[in-house]
Amino acid sequence: MKPILMDNAFEAWTAAVRFCNAIKDGKATLQYQKNFVSSLHNAVELIMKQMMLNNNDHDVAFIKKQKDEIDEKLSLNYSNATDLNRFFVTLSSDEISRFHTIPFYKLIQQHKKLFAGCLEQGKMLTKELKLLQRLRNNETHFMIRQGSFLSEDDFRTLHNFMVQFYKIMKKWNPSDKADLESSIFLYLYWYSPDKDDSMYEFECELLQDFSYESAVRNSKLARDIAERLKDNHQCGAPKFSPYDIAFELINGHDQLSAEFDEVWAMVYMMQSLGMIDVQDIQDIQGNIHEKIKVLF
């Protein structure tokens, strides 16, 4: 029986990998930060719930209040189910909607048991999982401004958590080793040597430190943008906004090999970090003009 959450889970994981790599490449705008946190939280939650389903752990879901006979019958059938993947896949949309699933904070409490055999001796991921939950809650409910959300240290922590989580996924097996189909489901998804698994793969070195400024300075795209702006001091005039600069760079004769959103994000980061500045200059007639100065 195919694990029922995995298509959804790996869509989220693929997005988390993509946004994480983009931030490491310097594209750390609020949009990229929010998308990184939300997709990683989504992936981790779904994968941990899938683990519980494969273990036939009935704590993964429950019906809060049994309001009618349908609820009573569903609750009884659920408690008697011996294959939770099969049980849920046979339900109608209305029946599934009657269930509530385990909240994330309880997944955190259970993670050591869930990852048993995959964690190093004495290792726990409580701090990392709580950070992920806090950031997800903040960006969803009460995130106020750019610069107050995902600190450099927080990003480093979550990046290194992804490295560990990926290793756990490649090791993990359900408790019922006799169920071959379930026992190899992560192998089939996470490690397919005959296929392109680059979307899922996260074999990275742990980050010892990280800074958004260094990420931008080390980015090839940022260097390409800087070279073009050094020869075009009026790019994006008269507003010189990240949008106007990116639009002119993308539509110029010497186009960048990147999508508009990527160029916009990088220009935004370069401006916010002071690598691109707009300065006043005076011509021979005494008129004041603005031009771009690149401090890269």
Residue, then its C-alpha position, 0 to 999 in steps of 0.5 A: m500500500k503506497p504511503i498516503l502522505m508522501d506525494n504531498a510531503f515530497e512536494a513540500w520537501t522539494a520546495a524546502v530544498r529549493f528555497c534553502n539553496a536559494i538563500k545560500d546563494g544570497k536570495a534571502t528576501l522575506q518571500y524566500q525566507k517565508n517560503f523556506v520555513s513554511s515548506l520545511h515545516n510542512a514537509v517535516e510534519l507530513i513525513m513524521k505523520q507518515m512514519m506514524l501511519n506506517n507504524n500503525d500508531h493510532d495517535v496520529a489522528f482522532i475524532k474530537k467529538q462524536k456528533d452522530e452515528i457516522d462519527e461513532k462508526l468511523s471512530l470504532n473502525y479506526s480503532n480496529a484498523t491494522d493498516l492505517n494507510r489502507f484505512f484512510v485511503t478508503l475514506s470519502s472526503d467527508e469522512i476524512s474531514r471528521f478527523h483531526t491529526i496530531p499537532f506539531y508540538k506532540l510530534i516534537q515530544q515523540h520525535k526521539k521515539l519516532f526516529a529511534g535507531c536513526l539518531e546518534q547516541g544521545k542526540m535529540l532534535t527538540k531545539e531545532l523542531k521547536l525553532l521551526q514551529r516558532l518561526r512557522n507560527n510567527e510568519t503565519h500569525f504575527m511576523i512584523r517586518q523584514g529583518s525580524f524573521l529568520s536570523e542568520d543563526d536561525f537559518r544555519t540551524l535549520h539548514n543543519f537540521m535538514v542535513q540531519f533530517y535527510k539522513i534520518m529519512k534514508k535510514w528510517n524503517p517502519s516497525d513492521k519489517a515484514d511489510l516490505e512495501s512500507s519498509i522501502f518506501l523512503y528508499l524508493y523516494w529518497y534514493s533512486p540511483d537510476k533516476d534524477d533524485s536531485m530535487y530531493e537530495f540534500e547531501c550537504e556539509l553542515l554550516q559552521d557559520f552563515s551570513y547573508e552578506s557573504a552569501v550575496r558576495n559569493s553568488k555568481l548572479a550577484r557578481d554578474i549584476a555588479e559587473r553590468l551595473k558598473d558599466n550602466h550607472q543609469c540602470g533603473a533610472p529614475k526610481f532606481s528601485p529593485y524592480d526597475i533595475a531588475f527589469e532593465l537588466i533582464n530586458g537589456h541587450d546583454q541579458l542575465s541568464a536568470e529569471f526576473d524574480e531571481v534578479w529582483a531578489m538579488v538586486y533587493m539584497m544588494q541594495s539592502l546590504g549597501m552593495i548598490d547605492v544611489q548617489d547624487i552627482q553634479d554635471i558641469q551645468g550644476n544640475i544634480h543627477e542620480k547614478i548607481k554606485v556599486l560597492f561590491 
